[in-house]
Amino acid sequence: MGSDPQHRQDRNSRRSDRPQGSGGIVFALVALALILAIGFFYLTNESREDRRADAITQAADSVDNGARIVGEAARNAADKLRNNN
């Protein structure tokens, strides 16, 4: 049964039918996917930092606008007091 030389030869010939370089192609594809994933992470991380900086800038602009409005209101109130006296 198991000592049949023809059976062994068939099993050995089946192994040689498979392409030998497929492991390298799979490794290259996995490496490429990893590089693309890392690049995507860095690009999205940079845009996240830009969004944070934009949010801080907008908050500072809002505070600046609020201070200007309060300053103008105080100036108008002072002008009204001067004109009434």
N, CA, C and O atoms as a GROMACS GRO file, in nm:
protein
  340
    1MET      N    1   0.081  -0.120   0.000
    1MET     CA    2   0.000   0.000   0.000
    1MET      C    3   0.085   0.126   0.000
    1MET      O    4   0.089   0.199  -0.099
    2GLY      N    5   0.154   0.152   0.114
    2GLY     CA    6   0.230   0.275   0.125
    2GLY      C    7   0.365   0.270   0.059
    2GLY      O    8   0.430   0.373   0.043
    3SER      N    9   0.410   0.149   0.018
    3SER     CA   10   0.542   0.138  -0.040
    3SER      C   11   0.538   0.136  -0.191
    3SER      O   12   0.637   0.096  -0.254
    4ASP      N   13   0.432   0.176  -0.251
    4ASP     CA   14   0.418   0.177  -0.396
    4ASP      C   15   0.502   0.291  -0.452
    4ASP      O   16   0.472   0.407  -0.424
    5PRO      N   17   0.605   0.262  -0.530
    5PRO     CA   18   0.692   0.369  -0.583
    5PRO      C   19   0.620   0.462  -0.680
    5PRO      O   20   0.653   0.580  -0.689
    6GLN      N   21   0.522   0.410  -0.752
    6GLN     CA   22   0.445   0.495  -0.844
    6GLN      C   23   0.366   0.600  -0.767
    6GLN      O   24   0.356   0.715  -0.812
    7HIS      N   25   0.310   0.562  -0.652
    7HIS     CA   26   0.233   0.654  -0.568
    7HIS      C   27   0.322   0.767  -0.516
    7HIS      O   28   0.282   0.883  -0.514
    8ARG      N   29   0.443   0.731  -0.474
    8ARG     CA   30   0.538   0.833  -0.426
    8ARG      C   31   0.577   0.928  -0.538
    8ARG      O   32   0.589   1.048  -0.516
    9GLN      N   33   0.596   0.874  -0.656
    9GLN     CA   34   0.637   0.958  -0.769
    9GLN      C   35   0.525   1.056  -0.805
    9GLN      O   36   0.553   1.170  -0.840
   10ASP      N   37   0.400   1.013  -0.798
   10ASP     CA   38   0.288   1.102  -0.826
   10ASP      C   39   0.282   1.217  -0.726
   10ASP      O   40   0.256   1.331  -0.764
   11ARG      N   41   0.305   1.186  -0.599
   11ARG     CA   42   0.302   1.291  -0.497
   11ARG      C   43   0.416   1.390  -0.519
   11ARG      O   44   0.397   1.510  -0.502
   12ASN      N   45   0.534   1.341  -0.555
   12ASN     CA   46   0.647   1.430  -0.578
   12ASN      C   47   0.625   1.516  -0.702
   12ASN      O   48   0.664   1.633  -0.704
   13SER      N   49   0.564   1.461  -0.805
   13SER     CA   50   0.542   1.540  -0.926
   13SER      C   51   0.436   1.647  -0.903
   13SER      O   52   0.442   1.753  -0.964
   14ARG      N   53   0.341   1.622  -0.816
   14ARG     CA   54   0.240   1.723  -0.784
   14ARG      C   55   0.304   1.843  -0.714
   14ARG      O   56   0.265   1.957  -0.738
   15ARG      N   57   0.399   1.816  -0.630
   15ARG     CA   58   0.466   1.926  -0.559
   15ARG      C   59   0.542   2.016  -0.657
   15ARG      O   60   0.543   2.137  -0.640
   16SER      N   61   0.602   1.959  -0.757
   16SER     CA   62   0.680   2.038  -0.851
   16SER      C   63   0.591   2.115  -0.948
   16SER      O   64   0.639   2.206  -1.016
   17ASP      N   65   0.461   2.080  -0.956
   17ASP     CA   66   0.370   2.152  -1.044
   17ASP      C   67   0.337   2.290  -0.990
   17ASP      O   68   0.302   2.380  -1.066
   18ARG      N   69   0.349   2.309  -0.860
   18ARG     CA   70   0.318   2.439  -0.801
   18ARG      C   71   0.430   2.538  -0.830
   18ARG      O   72   0.548   2.499  -0.831
   19PRO      N   73   0.397   2.663  -0.852
   19PRO     CA   74   0.503   2.763  -0.873
   19PRO      C   75   0.580   2.785  -0.743
   19PRO      O   76   0.522   2.792  -0.635
   20GLN      N   77   0.710   2.795  -0.756
   20GLN     CA   78   0.796   2.808  -0.638
   20GLN      C   79   0.807   2.951  -0.588
   20GLN      O   80   0.841   2.971  -0.471
   21GLY      N   81   0.780   3.052  -0.670
   21GLY     CA   82   0.798   3.191  -0.630
   21GLY      C   83   0.675   3.257  -0.571
   21GLY      O   84   0.676   3.379  -0.552
   22SER      N   85   0.570   3.184  -0.542
   22SER     CA   86   0.447   3.247  -0.494
   22SER      C   87   0.463   3.302  -0.353
   22SER      O   88   0.394   3.398  -0.317
   23GLY      N   89   0.551   3.245  -0.272
   23GLY     CA   90   0.575   3.296  -0.136
   23GLY      C   91   0.633   3.437  -0.139
   23GLY      O   92   0.598   3.520  -0.055
   24GLY      N   93   0.720   3.464  -0.233
   24GLY     CA   94   0.779   3.597  -0.246
   24GLY      C   95   0.679   3.700  -0.290
   24GLY      O   96   0.684   3.815  -0.246
   25ILE      N   97   0.588   3.660  -0.376
   25ILE     CA   98   0.484   3.752  -0.423
   25ILE      C   99   0.390   3.787  -0.309
   25ILE      O  100   0.351   3.903  -0.292
   26VAL      N  101   0.352   3.687  -0.231
   26VAL     CA  102   0.264   3.712  -0.116
   26VAL      C  103   0.332   3.805  -0.017
   26VAL      O  104   0.270   3.897   0.034
   27PHE      N  105   0.460   3.781   0.010
   27PHE     CA  106   0.536   3.867   0.101
   27PHE      C  107   0.541   4.010   0.048
   27PHE      O  108   0.524   4.105   0.124
   28ALA      N  109   0.564   4.025  -0.081
   28ALA     CA  110   0.571   4.159  -0.141
   28ALA      C  111   0.437   4.230  -0.130
   28ALA      O  112   0.432   4.350  -0.101
   29LEU      N  113   0.328   4.157  -0.152
   29LEU     CA  114   0.195   4.219  -0.142
   29LEU      C  115   0.164   4.260   0.002
   29LEU      O  116   0.107   4.366   0.026
   30VAL      N  117   0.201   4.175   0.098
   30VAL     CA  118   0.178   4.209   0.239
   30VAL      C  119   0.263   4.330   0.278
   30VAL      O  120   0.215   4.419   0.348
   31ALA      N  121   0.388   4.334   0.232
   31ALA     CA  122   0.475   4.448   0.263
   31ALA      C  123   0.420   4.576   0.201
   31ALA      O  124   0.422   4.681   0.265
   32LEU      N  125   0.372   4.567   0.078
   32LEU     CA  126   0.314   4.684   0.012
   32LEU      C  127   0.190   4.733   0.086
   32LEU      O  128   0.172   4.854   0.105
   33ALA      N  129   0.104   4.640   0.128
   33ALA     CA  130  -0.015   4.678   0.204
   33ALA      C  131   0.023   4.745   0.335
   33ALA      O  132  -0.041   4.842   0.377
   34LEU      N  133   0.126   4.695   0.401
   34LEU     CA  134   0.172   4.754   0.526
   34LEU      C  135   0.225   4.895   0.504
   34LEU      O  136   0.196   4.985   0.582
   35ILE      N  137   0.302   4.914   0.400
   35ILE     CA  138   0.356   5.047   0.369
   35ILE      C  139   0.243   5.144   0.338
   35ILE      O  140   0.245   5.259   0.384
   36LEU      N  141   0.144   5.100   0.262
   36LEU     CA  142   0.030   5.187   0.231
   36LEU      C  143  -0.049   5.221   0.356
   36LEU      O  144  -0.095   5.334   0.372
   37ALA      N  145  -0.066   5.124   0.446
   37ALA     CA  146  -0.140   5.150   0.570
   37ALA      C  147  -0.066   5.251   0.657
   37ALA      O  148  -0.128   5.341   0.714
   38ILE      N  149   0.065   5.238   0.667
   38ILE     CA  150   0.144   5.332   0.746
   38ILE      C  151   0.138   5.471   0.684
   38ILE      O  152   0.122   5.570   0.756
   39GLY      N  153   0.149   5.480   0.553
   39GLY     CA  154   0.139   5.609   0.486
   39GLY      C  155   0.004   5.674   0.507
   39GLY      O  156  -0.004   5.795   0.532
   40PHE      N  157  -0.102   5.596   0.499
   40PHE     CA  158  -0.237   5.648   0.523
   40PHE      C  159  -0.250   5.699   0.666
   40PHE      O  160  -0.310   5.803   0.689
   41PHE      N  161  -0.192   5.625   0.762
   41PHE     CA  162  -0.198   5.668   0.902
   41PHE      C  163  -0.128   5.802   0.920
   41PHE      O  164  -0.183   5.891   0.986
   42TYR      N  165  -0.009   5.818   0.863
   42TYR     CA  166   0.062   5.944   0.879
   42TYR      C  167  -0.010   6.059   0.810
   42TYR      O  168  -0.013   6.171   0.862
   43LEU      N  169  -0.068   6.034   0.694
   43LEU     CA  170  -0.140   6.141   0.625
   43LEU      C  171  -0.264   6.184   0.702
   43LEU      O  172  -0.291   6.304   0.713
   44THR      N  173  -0.338   6.089   0.755
   44THR     CA  174  -0.458   6.126   0.831
   44THR      C  175  -0.421   6.186   0.965
   44THR      O  176  -0.494   6.271   1.016
   45ASN      N  177  -0.311   6.143   1.024
   45ASN     CA  178  -0.267   6.200   1.151
   45ASN      C  179  -0.227   6.346   1.132
   45ASN      O  180  -0.257   6.430   1.216
   46GLU      N  181  -0.159   6.375   1.021
   46GLU     CA  182  -0.118   6.513   0.994
   46GLU      C  183  -0.240   6.601   0.972
   46GLU      O  184  -0.243   6.715   1.019
   47SER      N  185  -0.339   6.551   0.903
   47SER     CA  186  -0.459   6.632   0.880
   47SER      C  187  -0.537   6.650   1.010
   47SER      O  188  -0.603   6.753   1.029
   48ARG      N  189  -0.529   6.551   1.101
   48ARG     CA  190  -0.593   6.567   1.232
   48ARG      C  191  -0.526   6.680   1.310
   48ARG      O  192  -0.594   6.760   1.374
   49GLU      N  193  -0.393   6.687   1.303
   49GLU     CA  194  -0.322   6.795   1.372
   49GLU      C  195  -0.357   6.929   1.310
   49GLU      O  196  -0.371   7.029   1.381
   50ASP      N  197  -0.371   6.932   1.177
   50ASP     CA  198  -0.412   7.056   1.111
   50ASP      C  199  -0.551   7.098   1.155
   50ASP      O  200  -0.577   7.217   1.176
   51ARG      N  201  -0.641   7.001   1.170
   51ARG     CA  202  -0.776   7.034   1.216
   51ARG      C  203  -0.774   7.088   1.358
   51ARG      O  204  -0.849   7.179   1.391
   52ARG      N  205  -0.687   7.031   1.441
   52ARG     CA  206  -0.675   7.082   1.579
   52ARG      C  207  -0.624   7.225   1.579
   52ARG      O  208  -0.675   7.310   1.651
   53ALA      N  209  -0.522   7.251   1.497
   53ALA     CA  210  -0.468   7.386   1.489
   53ALA      C  211  -0.573   7.483   1.436
   53ALA      O  212  -0.583   7.596   1.484
   54ASP      N  213  -0.650   7.440   1.337
   54ASP     CA  214  -0.757   7.525   1.285
   54ASP      C  215  -0.862   7.554   1.391
   54ASP      O  216  -0.913   7.666   1.400
   55ALA      N  217  -0.896   7.453   1.471
   55ALA     CA  218  -0.995   7.473   1.577
   55ALA      C  219  -0.944   7.572   1.681
   55ALA      O  220  -1.019   7.656   1.729
   56ILE      N  221  -0.817   7.562   1.716
   56ILE     CA  222  -0.758   7.656   1.813
   56ILE      C  223  -0.756   7.797   1.755
   56ILE      O  224  -0.786   7.893   1.826
   57THR      N  225  -0.721   7.808   1.628
   57THR     CA  226  -0.719   7.940   1.564
   57THR      C  227  -0.859   8.001   1.560
   57THR      O  228  -0.876   8.120   1.587
   58GLN      N  229  -0.960   7.919   1.528
   58GLN     CA  230  -1.097   7.970   1.527
   58GLN      C  231  -1.142   8.012   1.666
   58GLN      O  232  -1.213   8.112   1.682
   59ALA      N  233  -1.102   7.936   1.768
   59ALA     CA  234  -1.139   7.973   1.905
   59ALA      C  235  -1.073   8.105   1.943
   59ALA      O  236  -1.136   8.190   2.006
   60ALA      N  237  -0.947   8.122   1.905
   60ALA     CA  238  -0.878   8.248   1.936
   60ALA      C  239  -0.943   8.364   1.861
   60ALA      O  240  -0.956   8.473   1.916
   61ASP      N  241  -0.984   8.341   1.736
   61ASP     CA  242  -1.054   8.446   1.661
   61ASP      C  243  -1.186   8.482   1.727
   61ASP      O  244  -1.224   8.599   1.730
   62SER      N  245  -1.256   8.382   1.779
   62SER     CA  246  -1.383   8.409   1.847
   62SER      C  247  -1.361   8.494   1.971
   62SER      O  248  -1.438   8.587   1.997
   63VAL      N  249  -1.257   8.463   2.046
   63VAL     CA  250  -1.226   8.543   2.166
   63VAL      C  251  -1.188   8.684   2.125
   63VAL      O  252  -1.229   8.781   2.189
   64ASP      N  253  -1.110   8.696   2.018
   64ASP     CA  254  -1.069   8.828   1.969
   64ASP      C  255  -1.191   8.909   1.925
   64ASP      O  256  -1.203   9.027   1.957
   65ASN      N  257  -1.281   8.845   1.851
   65ASN     CA  258  -1.402   8.916   1.808
   65ASN      C  259  -1.488   8.956   1.927
   65ASN      O  260  -1.544   9.066   1.930
   66GLY      N  261  -1.499   8.869   2.025
   66GLY     CA  262  -1.575   8.902   2.146
   66GLY      C  263  -1.514   9.020   2.219
   66GLY      O  264  -1.587   9.107   2.266
   67ALA      N  265  -1.382   9.023   2.229
   67ALA     CA  266  -1.315   9.134   2.296
   67ALA      C  267  -1.336   9.265   2.220
   67ALA      O  268  -1.354   9.370   2.280
   68ARG      N  269  -1.334   9.258   2.087
   68ARG     CA  270  -1.360   9.378   2.007
   68ARG      C  271  -1.501   9.431   2.029
   68ARG      O  272  -1.523   9.552   2.042
   69ILE      N  273  -1.597   9.340   2.033
   69ILE     CA  274  -1.736   9.382   2.054
   69ILE      C  275  -1.753   9.446   2.191
   69ILE      O  276  -1.819   9.549   2.204
   70VAL      N  277  -1.693   9.385   2.293
   70VAL     CA  278  -1.701   9.442   2.428
   70VAL      C  279  -1.631   9.578   2.432
   70VAL      O  280  -1.680   9.671   2.494
   71GLY      N  281  -1.516   9.588   2.365
   71GLY     CA  282  -1.444   9.715   2.360
   71GLY      C  283  -1.525   9.824   2.291
   71GLY      O  284  -1.530   9.938   2.339
   72GLU      N  285  -1.589   9.789   2.179
   72GLU     CA  286  -1.673   9.887   2.110
   72GLU      C  287  -1.794   9.928   2.195
   72GLU      O  288  -1.832  10.045   2.197
   73ALA      N  289  -1.852   9.832   2.264
   73ALA     CA  290  -1.967   9.863   2.351
   73ALA      C  291  -1.923   9.955   2.464
   73ALA      O  292  -1.995  10.048   2.499
   74ALA      N  293  -1.807   9.930   2.521
   74ALA     CA  294  -1.756  10.016   2.628
   74ALA      C  295  -1.726  10.156   2.575
   74ALA      O  296  -1.755  10.255   2.641
   75ARG      N  297  -1.670  10.164   2.456
   75ARG     CA  298  -1.640  10.294   2.396
   75ARG      C  299  -1.770  10.370   2.368
   75ARG      O  300  -1.779  10.490   2.394
   76ASN      N  301  -1.868  10.300   2.315
   76ASN     CA  302  -1.998  10.366   2.288
   76ASN      C  303  -2.063  10.413   2.418
   76ASN      O  304  -2.121  10.522   2.422
   77ALA      N  305  -2.055  10.333   2.523
   77ALA     CA  306  -2.113  10.372   2.652
   77ALA      C  307  -2.039  10.493   2.708
   77ALA      O  308  -2.101  10.584   2.762
   78ALA      N  309  -1.907  10.495   2.694
   78ALA     CA  310  -1.829  10.610   2.743
   78ALA      C  311  -1.863  10.735   2.663
   78ALA      O  312  -1.874  10.843   2.720
   79ASP      N  313  -1.878  10.721   2.532
   79ASP     CA  314  -1.916  10.836   2.448
   79ASP      C  315  -2.053  10.890   2.487
   79ASP      O  316  -2.073  11.011   2.490
   80LYS      N  317  -2.148  10.802   2.516
   80LYS     CA  318  -2.281  10.846   2.556
   80LYS      C  319  -2.275  10.919   2.690
   80LYS      O  320  -2.344  11.019   2.708
   81LEU      N  321  -2.194  10.870   2.782
   81LEU     CA  322  -2.180  10.938   2.912
   81LEU      C  323  -2.119  11.076   2.893
   81LEU      O  324  -2.161  11.172   2.958
   82ARG      N  325  -2.020  11.088   2.806
   82ARG     CA  326  -1.957  11.218   2.783
   82ARG      C  327  -2.056  11.315   2.718
   82ARG      O  328  -2.062  11.432   2.754
   83ASN      N  329  -2.131  11.265   2.624
   83ASN     CA  330  -2.227  11.351   2.554
   83ASN      C  331  -2.341  11.395   2.645
   83ASN      O  332  -2.395  11.505   2.628
   84ASN      N  333  -2.380  11.312   2.740
   84ASN     CA  334  -2.489  11.348   2.832
   84ASN      C  335  -2.442  11.446   2.938
   84ASN      O  336  -2.525  11.518   2.995
   85ASN      N  337  -2.318  11.453   2.967
   85ASN     CA  338  -2.269  11.544   3.072
   85ASN      C  339  -2.229  11.673   3.016
   85ASN      O  340  -2.186  11.761   3.090
   0.00000   0.00000   0.00000
